[in-house]
Each structure stands twice: as C-alpha cells, then as structure tokens.
C-alpha cells in the first residue's frame, strides 16, 4: 500500500490543510500533497549544476534528439492529403489524443485491454495479437508514468523548479497553456496571481482546461500565515485567451512568462523567435520560466511506445545543458535551473 495514501470520494473538494503530506491514487491521476524528504529531493531534483553558461558550447553538449516516430493519425493524414500536416493541425490532433488519455479510468482500461489481449490469443492472428499487446503496453506505461510516478504533472518536482522567486501578487502569462496545470501551480505558490493563459486551439480552453478537475488540490503558500495551503482551480483569477502568440496585444507587463513543452516543438531556425515571445511580455526584472522534456532513456521509450498519443508535432528531447544554451544564447541570464523526473526547467531574466 502507498505510504501516506488516503482515500477521497470523487467529485468532492475534500483535501484540506490537514491532508498536507498525503497522496491519493484516483482512477485517472494521482493527487499529491506531499513535500520531498531530503532523500527524495536529492534523488529526484538536480539543481544549478552548470556554474558558467558562457563556458558551454554546442560542441560540448551536442544537439537535441529529434523524435521521428510520428503517430499513425499524422501519417494517414499526410498520405490522404499528399502534404505535411500543418503545425496548427498537428497541435489540434495532439490535444484531442492527449486529453482522451488524461480522462481514462485507468484501472478499468487495464482490465479491458488485458481481456482483449487474451481474446486475441484465441484468434491465432499474429497482427491482431501484436495490436492487442501494444494496447496493453501503452496503458501500462501511461499508468506508470502518469498515475504511479506522477511524471506528467510532477507537482513536487515543479515546485522545486519554480520556488524562490522574488514576486508578490504576480501577473503570469502562460504561452501554449493547454489545460493550464503549471500556471495554476505557480498561482498557488505565489498567491494573488492573475493568470492569463494563451493557446491557439479552442479545444484547449473548452475541453482540456474546462474539464481539468475542480477537485484537484494544488499545494501552495498562505500569505497570511506563511504556512502551506491547499488551493483549487476555482481559487485562481484566470483569463483564457484563444490567439496566436505572435498576435497578442500585450506589452512588457508580466512578472512571469511561462511555457511548458513549447521550445522543443521548434527547429533551431525558429528558437530565437520563441525566446523573443517570452522577452517581449516581461516587465523589467521579470522571470521567463520554461520546461522541456528530458533526453533520457525512459523518455525515449515513452515517446516511442506512446507515439500515437504524443507524436503529432515536431518534437525534440533535450538535455538541460542544450536547453540552457538556447536560453542563454538568445539573451537571457539563467537564474536557476534543474531537472526533475522527466522535465528540464529554467528560470531566467532578460539581459
């Protein structure tokens, strides 16, 4: 049994301050209000390992790994239309595929896929057996990555990446916000935040964000006591805008400009423009916060097995050093950096 686990009825905002330090495994995701022990922190969080970013070169760190195994949906689309799938279309396909997995009742899905695999064995059809076995592998991997390890959201790890910023009641701009998870986590850590989420796919606002569970608790700070506090989606001030980032009407008015899994979707020729998107909206002294998926064995395995869910768009896997060079060479000073279970994270300020 999971240490410090608790059972909570679905559909209720049952997590309160007395549950801090606890975790619960729900059918589609994990709830985690634990803090890292010192041993866990040392195991899962590696911070500020590069002392001088100016001393690194691309010859030292190499280039990111491009993920080239695309989803069957993308391949079928391109065969049908005789052209590459456009970035906006690929993002739409990805959002729908990803959300369908986020809302799965994983224990029931595991049971169903194992049953289908056993039935396939009786057909003696190698292709059918291979397909059924692949479905079992996908749901098993998703269960481990998202529910058991909580590697997709990783609240404890991301709090470690985002902590220690000198801001009060911040204005936060979240570029490519999707369901908005990390924006809300920052809102819990820095209370009084006004969060503006931006995505150019309406599905992100109408489905991914709207269906993000109102009952999911975020661990943050209570400004009146200095103690930790539990927040919910409904506690945050959030505007959600559907627009192309290049067309946003804002000036340099945000304390934080955040992107999660954005930089790796652009080849090198476009990365300077992506970094400019962060710079152009920051107040003087404001923070750009970026994360990307790590280039490691488990990530490569994940994107290979889960290709039909994840790989509709151009995507790279990076080391922290590669990500940092993109940030540093495009006019930012890196204030803190690190990597957690499956993500790199950087907090930077414009030079």
C-alpha atoms as one frame of an Amber mdcrd trajectory, in Angstrom:
protein
   0.000   0.000   0.000   1.209   3.519  -0.815   2.778   5.230   2.194   0.798
   8.248   3.390  -2.050   7.415   0.981  -5.621   8.482   1.642  -8.947   7.688
   0.057 -11.107  10.590  -1.078 -14.583  10.372  -2.662 -14.561  11.504  -6.290
 -16.255  14.799  -7.018 -15.588  16.417  -3.655 -13.116  19.120  -2.671 -12.114
  17.019   0.281  -8.461  17.934   0.555  -7.710  20.400   3.309  -4.634  21.569
   5.161  -4.741  18.509   7.413  -4.089  16.385   4.320  -0.770  18.077   3.539
   1.821  15.325   3.407  -0.636  12.815   1.917  -1.182  11.320  -1.524  -4.115
   9.546  -3.179  -4.373   7.453  -6.325  -7.543   8.193  -8.307  -8.723   6.375
 -11.463  -7.218   8.881 -13.897  -4.424  10.584 -11.947  -2.590  10.962  -8.657
  -3.261  13.583  -6.003  -0.050  14.603  -4.262   0.163  16.988  -1.309   3.488
  15.643  -0.095   6.725  17.543   0.235  10.004  15.913  -0.685  12.035  14.412
   2.093  15.704  15.366   1.897  16.475  11.937   0.463  13.711  12.201  -2.178
  14.808  15.720  -3.123  18.378  14.557  -3.644  17.113  11.654  -5.761  14.587
  13.433  -7.982  15.768  17.063  -8.180  19.106  18.198  -9.589  19.506  21.973
  -9.373  22.058  24.539 -10.571  24.730  22.135 -11.801  26.098  24.488 -14.500
  28.201  27.236 -12.907  29.025  29.262 -16.030  26.727  29.080 -19.052  29.088
  31.239 -21.098  31.688  28.468 -20.923  29.464  25.899 -22.689  29.426  25.375
 -26.443  27.354  23.258 -28.817  30.462  21.198 -29.444  30.410  20.341 -25.729
  26.726  19.477 -25.392  25.642  18.278 -28.851  22.254  18.883 -30.416  18.828
  17.686 -29.170  17.339  14.380 -30.296  14.535  14.816 -32.816  11.662  12.379
 -32.201  10.942  10.985 -35.656   8.377   8.277 -34.947   5.085  10.020 -35.761
   1.566   8.960 -34.853  -0.460   6.865 -37.273  -3.021   9.683 -37.423  -0.390
  12.060 -38.747   0.945   9.539 -41.255  -2.552   8.731 -42.525  -3.403  12.436
 -42.809  -0.288  13.140 -44.868  -0.929  10.137 -47.128  -4.515  11.299 -47.719
  -3.698  14.954 -48.412  -0.282  14.482 -50.029   1.354  17.147 -47.864   2.919
  17.615 -44.437   0.495  18.186 -41.600   0.463  21.894 -40.706   1.634  22.832
 -37.170  -1.811  24.071 -36.093  -3.494  20.894 -37.337  -0.906  18.705 -35.620
  -1.487  20.599 -32.355  -5.240  20.005 -32.678  -4.713  16.292 -33.240  -2.330
  16.079 -30.303  -4.647  17.896 -27.891  -7.540  15.554 -28.569  -5.415  12.411
 -28.385  -3.710  13.532 -25.181  -6.929  14.565 -23.435  -8.571  11.241 -24.216
  -5.814   9.579 -22.208  -5.967  12.089 -19.366  -9.596  11.261 -18.623  -9.276
   7.479 -18.838 -10.370   5.310 -15.925  -7.013   3.570 -15.951  -7.789   0.531
 -13.741 -10.835  -0.314 -15.873  -8.865   0.315 -19.053  -6.092  -2.006 -17.857
  -8.630  -4.716 -17.164 -10.297  -4.260 -20.555  -7.045  -4.250 -22.551  -5.777
  -7.397 -20.815  -9.101  -9.071 -21.613  -8.803  -8.049 -25.276  -5.273  -9.419
 -25.408  -6.389 -12.800 -24.051  -9.164 -12.884 -26.651  -6.670 -12.066 -29.408
  -4.576 -15.102 -28.469  -7.513 -17.318 -29.383  -7.589 -15.919 -32.920  -4.050
 -17.112 -33.745  -3.829 -13.935 -35.839  -0.312 -12.519 -35.349  -1.293  -8.978
 -36.376  -4.289  -8.896 -34.038  -2.212 -10.292 -31.175   0.542  -7.721 -31.802
  -2.006  -4.879 -31.823  -3.672  -6.055 -28.609  -0.311  -6.469 -26.898   0.638
  -2.939 -27.975  -2.549  -1.576 -26.392  -1.687  -3.335 -23.125   1.834  -1.854
 -23.213   0.501   1.667 -23.775  -1.960   1.644 -20.885   0.611   0.023 -18.594
   3.170   2.694 -19.470   0.638   5.514 -19.099  -0.403   4.132 -15.702   3.211
   4.081 -14.537   4.206   7.464 -15.985   1.121   9.474 -15.026  -0.547   7.756
 -12.067   2.211   5.879 -10.253   5.173   8.190 -10.864   3.077  11.347 -11.442
   5.693  12.254 -14.003   3.470  14.317 -16.311   2.378  16.842 -13.682   5.092
  16.084 -11.064   3.893  18.729  -8.571   6.704  18.216  -6.075   9.357  18.462
  -8.765   7.862  21.504 -10.434   7.517  23.315  -7.114  11.254  22.733  -6.667
  11.948  24.202 -10.117   9.701  27.249  -9.576  10.383  28.183  -5.941  12.234
  31.171  -4.532  11.133  33.936  -6.918  11.015  37.493  -5.570   7.460  38.378
  -6.613   4.188  39.336  -4.930   0.715  39.163  -6.499   2.288  38.427  -9.892
   0.808  38.710 -13.319   1.523  35.423 -15.097   1.347  34.843 -18.860   1.217
  31.167 -19.845   2.135  30.607 -23.508   0.712  27.418 -25.043  -1.236  26.782
 -21.853  -3.190  23.613 -22.804  -5.005  22.573 -19.580  -3.096  25.206 -17.590
  -1.634  22.986 -14.877   1.673  24.759 -14.276   0.054  28.202 -14.354  -2.226
  27.149 -11.511   0.699  25.621  -9.615   2.508  28.958  -9.826  -0.692  30.690
  -8.722  -0.725  28.529  -5.590   2.957  29.171  -4.870   2.659  32.939  -5.387
  -0.825  33.873  -4.068  -2.773  36.760  -5.510  -1.628  35.948  -9.024  -3.599
  36.988 -12.095  -3.034  34.231 -14.651  -3.505  34.814 -18.378  -3.474  31.573
 -20.330  -2.978  31.588 -24.088  -3.433  28.845 -26.637  -4.416  28.906 -30.280
  -6.568  25.782 -30.164 -10.063  26.426 -28.791 -10.193  22.784 -27.669  -7.602
  23.630 -25.015  -9.897  26.169 -23.392 -13.250  24.464 -23.992 -12.177  20.926
 -23.118  -8.685  20.475 -21.695  -8.944  23.447 -19.294 -12.684  23.273 -18.656
 -12.513  19.557 -17.827  -9.470  19.878 -15.613 -10.901  18.613 -12.305 -12.185
  21.305  -9.963 -11.330  18.862  -7.177  -7.587  18.681  -7.893  -5.646  20.269
  -4.996  -2.567  22.440  -5.520  -0.116  22.863  -2.658   0.925  26.469  -2.207
   1.550  29.233   0.301  -0.791  31.050   2.683   0.429  34.682   2.657  -1.320
  35.498   5.937   0.370  32.726   7.925   3.474  31.779   5.956   2.321  28.162
   6.119   1.317  25.859   3.303  -2.227  25.953   1.954  -4.383  23.877  -0.402
  -5.803  25.651  -3.458  -8.247  24.596  -6.156  -8.817  25.718  -9.730 -11.708
  27.927  -8.617  -9.452  29.879  -6.241  -7.393  31.420  -9.059  -8.015  34.509
 -11.182  -7.686  33.156 -14.727  -8.260  34.637 -18.159  -8.045  32.195 -21.059
  -7.353  33.704 -24.483  -7.506  31.906 -27.819  -4.940  33.572 -30.061  -1.672
  33.064 -31.875   1.171  34.095 -29.550   2.520  36.313 -32.333  -0.689  38.364
 -32.284  -1.009  39.041 -28.550  -1.725  42.703 -27.740   0.283  42.857 -24.508
   3.351  44.919 -23.728   6.024  44.346 -21.080   3.513  43.844 -18.282   4.016
  40.372 -16.814   6.098  39.272 -13.835   6.299  35.722 -15.200   6.110  34.458
 -18.767   5.752  30.689 -18.646   5.954  27.981 -21.283   5.790  24.240 -20.722
   6.867  21.953 -23.535   6.958  24.736 -26.126  10.586  25.317 -27.086  11.176
  21.712 -28.215   8.457  21.926 -30.879  10.503  24.352 -32.993  13.599  23.592
 -35.108  16.682  25.697 -34.457  15.836  28.342 -37.064  12.745  29.302 -35.046
  14.058  29.048 -31.479  15.244  32.703 -31.324  11.695  33.784 -32.170  10.291
  31.527 -29.430  12.615  33.113 -26.893  11.566  36.573 -28.114   7.949  35.636
 -27.310   8.999  35.324 -23.682  11.072  38.507 -23.614   8.569  40.853 -25.242
   5.955  40.479 -22.492   8.220  40.594 -19.415   8.427  43.524 -17.038  11.984
  44.668 -16.259  13.283  42.121 -13.784  10.523  39.637 -14.656  11.090  35.908
 -14.969  10.861  33.649 -18.006  10.128  30.085 -16.894  10.494  27.248 -19.394
  10.348  23.477 -19.205  11.108  20.823 -21.820  11.082  17.001 -21.727  14.448
  15.453 -20.870  16.523  13.377 -23.238  16.895  10.188 -21.203  16.218   6.501
 -21.771  12.788   6.482 -20.115  11.647   9.495 -22.147  12.819   7.948 -25.407
  10.947   4.749 -24.527   7.828   6.718 -23.600   7.684   8.688 -26.850   8.303
   5.525 -28.843   5.576   3.415 -27.209   3.124   6.335 -26.931   3.749   7.668
 -30.450   0.060   7.558 -31.427  -0.798   9.738 -28.434   2.184  12.102 -28.305
   3.856  12.425 -31.680   1.717  14.541 -33.997   4.063  17.533 -33.905   7.741
  18.251 -34.424   9.416  17.378 -31.128  12.887  17.251 -29.622  14.207  15.719
 -26.426  16.918  17.863 -24.798  19.464  17.706 -22.058  19.330  20.554 -19.562
  22.607  21.888 -20.969  21.183  22.015 -24.505  18.046  23.784 -23.324  20.120
  26.234 -21.308  22.296  27.149 -24.261  19.214  28.057 -26.300  18.043  30.300
 -23.462  21.444  31.844 -22.731  22.437  32.469 -26.355  19.140  34.219 -27.008
  19.675  36.993 -24.496  18.698  35.591 -21.089  20.642  35.177 -17.870  19.776
  31.882 -16.195  18.925  32.418 -12.530  18.127  28.836 -11.601  17.946  25.598
 -13.491  17.458  21.931 -12.875  15.861  18.708 -13.947  13.277  16.504 -12.298
  11.851  13.084 -13.222  11.156  13.761 -16.887  11.497  17.535 -17.351  14.167
  20.195 -17.568  13.348  23.561 -16.022  14.909  27.014 -16.305  14.130  30.350
 -14.667  15.776  33.264 -16.479  15.755  37.038 -16.797  16.312  39.066 -19.937
  19.765  40.631 -20.226
